[in-house]
Amino acid sequence: MLEQAGAKLALTIHLLFIENSLVTMFEVKEIRETALGENPVLERMSKYNHEELLFCNDNETGLKAIIGVHNTTLGPALGGTRMWNYSNELEALVDVLRLSRGMTYKNSISGLNLGGGKAVIIGDARTQKSEALFRRFGRFVDSLAGTYITAEDVGISPDDMIHVNKETNHVVGLPGKSGDPSPVTAYGVYMGMKAAAKVQFGTDSLEGKKIAVQGVGHVGEYLVESLAKEGAQIYISDIHEDTLKHVADTYGASVVGLDEIYDVDMDIYAPCALGATVNDDTLGRLKCSIIAGAANNQLADETVHGEIVKDRGMIYVPDFMINAGGVINCYAEVDGRSSEWAMEKAADIYNTTLTILERSSSENIPTYKIANAMAEERIIAAKQ
């Protein structure tokens, strides 16, 4: 009895710790079920119809990673590798499942002949990187024999991908080839934001618009650069003080606290860090009329928060569509296209955004549902 009581107490403390970490309220229930012995991995994979999960461990290098392959109907699964100091392995599992599924939709709606996949490495990207770790990860990628193609994502640089490439050819975004996808991702977000402004404000000019950018890493900084050139009034937040200072000093942006970013008097909210920042708490505080950013899974629960955003007259530009510039850049490398082609393709995110917003208005359906349907239609057609 005492052992059982102790186990329950430890589990309760563990779950409380999870609920104060980066996972969303929507994900906590999923993590709690797994911790309690319910909803095992295969059942979770079946829920979103994932094809494959590869768990990677190497004691010598300290590598702990998960590779998720969601769908390969349209082609090999391409998606970046994220390195993040997750609070626990369950949080990493939830993240890789959601992100890999998002890549399927991203690649499909962008008209690319690619499936969806993603990888996460559990660790501190600032202190735990090594050539040996990335080479070992590369061997795991290579074991999938081309089913999954990797690239950089949060916490990963093109130089890290060089080490991965020493062990596998199934990697893109390398220096001297398509390179860092961040500028193309940011450009696509910028174009999608302008399209949303055209619908909401009657003009796509962002001059004088108050825009809050949450997260100013690689993509966020490039976005701030474009916004500054157009004369927007920019507010920024980030977990890294040195990054904040650099971006603020370079582009004249105003720095606000991590939590205060949601209370800024703004026209546009641009989440460019981790997901789920549009949730029950923040929706009661956000004063914007447009949500358009580079982060994945921006809505904590799309079925709930997607409806709330629509009912409030706010425009939400679906994340997997607006942030597709990075994978477009990677596809250009895979398919032998030029960097100019990638930028032109990313610019077309403007037109795709207009199509989604027009359909959402005419059909009275949230934008995320329209985007999902457009992506699913292409996959279904490919199976016939």
C-alpha positions in Angstrom: 0.0 0.0 0.0 2.8 2.4 0.9 4.6 1.6 -2.3 1.5 2.2 -4.3 0.8 5.5 -2.5 4.3 6.6 -3.1 4.1 5.8 -6.8 0.9 7.8 -7.1 2.4 10.7 -5.3 5.5 10.7 -7.5 3.3 10.5 -10.6 1.2 13.5 -9.3 4.4 15.5 -8.8 5.7 14.5 -12.2 2.4 15.6 -13.9 2.4 18.9 -12.1 5.9 19.5 -13.3 4.8 18.7 -16.9 1.9 21.1 -16.6 4.3 23.9 -15.8 6.6 23.1 -18.7 6.3 23.9 -22.4 3.5 21.5 -23.3 0.0 22.8 -23.9 -3.1 22.3 -21.9 -4.4 20.1 -24.8 -1.2 18.0 -24.6 -1.2 17.6 -20.8 -4.2 15.2 -21.0 -2.4 13.1 -23.6 0.8 13.0 -21.5 -1.2 12.2 -18.3 -2.9 9.2 -20.1 0.5 7.9 -21.3 2.0 8.3 -17.8 -1.0 6.4 -16.3 -0.5 3.5 -18.7 -3.2 4.5 -21.1 -3.0 5.6 -24.8 0.3 3.7 -25.6 2.6 4.7 -28.4 1.0 2.6 -31.2 -2.5 3.8 -30.2 -1.2 7.3 -30.3 0.3 6.7 -33.7 -3.0 5.3 -34.9 -4.9 8.4 -33.7 -3.1 10.5 -36.4 -2.2 7.7 -38.7 1.5 7.9 -38.4 3.5 5.4 -40.4 6.7 5.1 -38.3 8.5 6.2 -35.2 12.2 5.6 -34.6 13.5 6.0 -31.0 17.2 6.8 -31.0 19.6 6.4 -28.0 23.4 6.4 -27.8 25.0 6.5 -24.3 28.4 7.4 -25.6 27.4 10.6 -27.3 24.4 11.4 -25.1 22.0 11.3 -28.0 18.3 10.9 -27.2 16.1 11.5 -30.2 12.8 10.6 -31.9 12.2 10.5 -35.6 8.5 10.6 -36.7 7.3 9.7 -40.2 3.7 10.7 -40.6 2.8 10.1 -44.2 4.7 9.3 -47.4 1.8 9.3 -49.9 3.2 12.3 -51.9 6.9 11.4 -51.5 9.6 10.9 -48.9 8.9 12.5 -45.5 10.9 15.7 -45.2 11.0 17.8 -42.1 13.6 19.5 -39.9 15.3 18.3 -36.7 14.6 20.3 -33.6 17.0 20.3 -30.6 15.2 21.4 -27.4 15.7 20.8 -23.7 12.4 19.1 -23.2 11.3 18.6 -19.6 10.7 14.9 -20.2 10.6 12.3 -22.9 6.8 12.3 -23.1 6.8 16.0 -24.0 9.3 15.2 -26.8 7.1 12.4 -28.1 4.0 14.6 -28.2 6.0 17.3 -30.1 7.4 15.0 -32.7 4.0 13.5 -33.5 2.3 16.8 -33.9 5.2 18.4 -35.8 5.5 15.5 -38.3 1.8 15.5 -39.0 2.0 19.2 -39.5 4.8 18.7 -42.1 2.5 16.4 -44.1 -0.1 19.2 -44.4 2.6 21.8 -45.0 4.2 20.0 -47.9 0.8 19.1 -49.4 -0.7 22.5 -49.3 2.5 23.9 -50.8 2.2 21.7 -53.8 5.4 19.8 -53.0 6.0 16.1 -53.8 6.9 15.3 -50.3 5.5 13.6 -47.3 5.7 14.7 -43.7 8.2 13.9 -41.0 10.1 15.5 -38.2 12.8 14.7 -35.6 13.5 16.0 -32.1 16.7 15.7 -30.2 16.4 16.1 -26.4 19.1 18.4 -25.1 20.3 21.9 -24.6 21.3 23.3 -28.0 23.7 25.8 -26.4 25.7 23.4 -24.3 25.2 19.8 -25.5 26.1 19.8 -29.2 29.0 17.7 -30.5 30.1 16.4 -33.8 29.8 12.8 -32.4 26.2 13.4 -31.4 25.2 14.6 -34.8 27.1 11.9 -36.6 25.4 9.3 -34.5 22.0 10.9 -35.3 23.0 10.8 -39.0 23.4 7.1 -38.8 19.9 6.7 -37.4 18.5 8.9 -40.2 20.4 6.7 -42.7 18.9 3.6 -41.3 15.5 4.7 -42.7 16.9 4.4 -46.2 15.4 7.7 -47.6 12.0 7.4 -46.0 12.9 10.5 -44.0 15.0 13.5 -45.2 16.2 15.8 -42.4 17.1 19.5 -42.3 17.6 22.2 -39.7 15.0 23.4 -37.3 14.9 25.1 -33.9 18.3 24.8 -32.2 20.0 23.4 -35.2 22.3 25.2 -37.7 23.6 24.4 -41.2 26.9 23.5 -39.6 25.3 20.9 -37.5 23.8 19.4 -40.7 27.3 19.1 -42.1 28.1 16.5 -39.3 24.8 14.7 -40.0 25.7 14.6 -43.7 29.0 12.8 -42.9 26.8 9.7 -42.1 23.9 10.1 -44.5 22.9 11.7 -47.8 19.3 12.1 -46.6 19.9 15.7 -45.4 19.2 19.1 -47.0 19.9 22.7 -46.1 23.6 22.3 -46.3 26.0 25.3 -46.8 26.8 25.8 -50.4 23.5 24.2 -51.5 20.1 25.5 -50.4 21.7 26.6 -47.1 19.8 28.2 -44.2 16.1 28.0 -44.9 15.3 30.8 -42.3 15.3 33.7 -44.8 12.8 31.9 -47.1 10.6 30.9 -44.1 10.6 34.5 -42.9 9.8 35.8 -46.4 6.8 33.5 -46.7 5.5 34.6 -43.3 6.0 38.3 -44.4 4.0 37.7 -47.6 1.2 35.8 -45.8 1.0 38.6 -43.2 0.7 41.2 -45.9 -2.2 39.2 -47.5 -4.0 39.0 -44.2 -3.5 42.8 -43.7 -5.1 43.4 -47.2 -8.2 41.5 -46.1 -8.4 42.9 -42.6 -7.3 46.5 -43.2 -8.0 47.0 -46.9 -4.3 47.4 -47.8 -1.3 45.1 -47.6 1.0 47.9 -46.4 2.4 47.3 -43.0 3.8 50.8 -42.5 2.9 52.0 -39.1 1.3 48.8 -38.1 2.0 47.6 -34.5 3.4 44.1 -34.7 4.5 41.9 -31.8 7.1 39.2 -32.8 7.4 36.5 -30.1 10.7 34.8 -30.7 13.5 36.5 -32.6 15.8 33.6 -33.4 16.8 32.9 -37.0 13.4 33.2 -38.6 12.1 35.9 -36.2 15.0 38.2 -36.9 14.7 38.0 -40.7 11.0 38.8 -40.3 11.8 41.8 -38.1 14.2 43.0 -40.7 11.5 43.0 -43.4 9.0 44.6 -41.1 11.5 47.3 -40.1 12.2 48.1 -43.7 8.5 48.7 -44.3 8.2 51.0 -41.3 6.2 48.8 -38.9 6.3 49.5 -35.2 7.8 46.3 -33.7 7.7 44.8 -30.3 9.9 41.7 -29.6 10.4 39.1 -26.9 12.7 36.1 -26.6 14.2 33.8 -23.9 17.7 34.8 -24.8 18.7 38.3 -23.6 21.7 38.6 -26.0 19.5 37.9 -29.0 17.0 40.4 -27.8 19.6 43.1 -27.5 21.1 42.4 -30.9 17.7 42.6 -32.7 16.5 45.6 -30.7 19.7 47.5 -31.4 19.9 46.5 -35.1 16.3 47.2 -36.1 15.0 49.6 -33.5 12.5 47.2 -32.0 11.0 47.6 -28.5 11.7 44.8 -26.0 8.9 43.5 -23.8 8.8 40.6 -21.3 8.1 37.0 -22.2 4.6 37.2 -20.7 4.0 40.9 -21.4 4.1 40.3 -25.2 0.5 39.2 -25.0 -0.7 42.4 -23.5 0.9 44.8 -26.0 -1.4 47.1 -27.9 -0.9 45.6 -31.4 -2.4 45.1 -34.8 -0.7 41.8 -35.6 0.7 39.0 -33.3 3.5 37.0 -34.9 4.4 33.9 -32.9 7.8 32.8 -34.1 9.0 30.5 -31.3 7.4 27.3 -30.0 3.8 26.6 -30.4 0.5 26.8 -28.5 0.8 30.5 -27.5 -2.8 31.1 -28.7 -4.7 29.5 -25.9 -7.4 30.0 -23.2 -5.2 32.5 -21.3 -3.7 34.5 -24.1 -6.9 34.9 -26.2 -8.3 36.9 -23.3 -5.4 39.2 -23.5 -4.4 39.5 -27.2 -5.6 42.9 -28.7 -4.6 42.0 -32.3 -6.9 41.4 -35.2 -4.4 39.2 -37.1 -2.4 36.2 -36.0 0.4 35.4 -38.5 3.7 33.9 -37.5 6.3 31.3 -38.1 5.7 29.0 -35.1 4.2 25.5 -35.6 1.0 24.5 -33.9 0.2 28.0 -32.8 -3.3 27.1 -31.6 -3.2 25.1 -28.4 -6.3 23.3 -29.5 -7.3 24.2 -33.1 -10.9 22.9 -32.7 -11.4 25.2 -29.7 -9.2 28.2 -30.3 -9.7 28.2 -34.1 -13.4 28.8 -33.5 -12.8 31.5 -30.9 -10.5 33.4 -33.1 -13.1 33.3 -36.0 -15.9 34.3 -33.7 -14.0 37.4 -32.5 -13.4 38.6 -36.0 -9.6 37.9 -35.8 -7.8 36.5 -38.8 -5.6 33.4 -38.1 -3.3 32.5 -41.0 -2.8 28.7 -40.7 0.7 28.1 -39.5 1.6 25.1 -41.6 0.8 27.1 -44.7 2.4 30.5 -43.9 5.7 29.0 -42.6 6.2 26.7 -45.5 9.0 28.8 -47.0 11.7 26.7 -45.2 10.5 23.4 -46.6 10.1 25.0 -50.0 13.7 26.0 -49.8 14.7 22.4 -48.9 12.6 21.0 -51.7 14.4 23.2 -54.2 17.6 21.4 -53.1 16.0 17.9 -53.4 14.4 18.6 -56.8 17.3 20.5 -58.3 15.5 23.9 -58.4 17.2 27.3 -58.0 17.1 29.6 -55.0 15.2 32.1 -57.2 12.5 29.5 -57.7 12.2 28.9 -53.9 11.7 32.7 -53.3 9.1 32.9 -56.0 7.3 29.9 -54.6 7.4 31.4 -51.1 6.0 34.6 -52.5 3.0 32.7 -53.7 2.0 32.2 -50.0 0.4 35.6 -50.4 -2.1 34.2 -52.9 -2.7 31.0 -51.0 -3.4 33.1 -47.9 -6.0 35.1 -49.9 -7.6 31.9 -51.1 -7.9 30.5 -47.6 -9.3 33.8 -46.2 -11.8 34.2 -49.0 -13.1 30.6 -48.6 -13.2 31.0 -44.9 -15.4 34.1 -45.2 -17.7 32.7 -48.0 -18.2 29.3 -46.3 -18.2 30.7 -42.7 -15.6 28.1 -41.7 -12.5 28.7 -39.6 -9.3 29.2 -41.6 -7.6 26.1 -40.1 -10.4 23.9 -41.4 -10.1 25.4 -44.9 -6.3 24.9 -44.9 -6.6 21.3 -43.6 -9.2 20.5 -46.3 -7.0 21.9 -49.1 -4.0 19.8 -47.9 -6.1 16.6 -47.5 -7.7 16.9 -50.9 -4.3 16.6 -52.6 -3.3 13.6 -50.5 -6.6 11.8 -51.2 -6.3 12.5 -54.9 -2.8 11.0 -54.9 -4.2 7.7 -53.4 -6.8 7.3 -56.1 
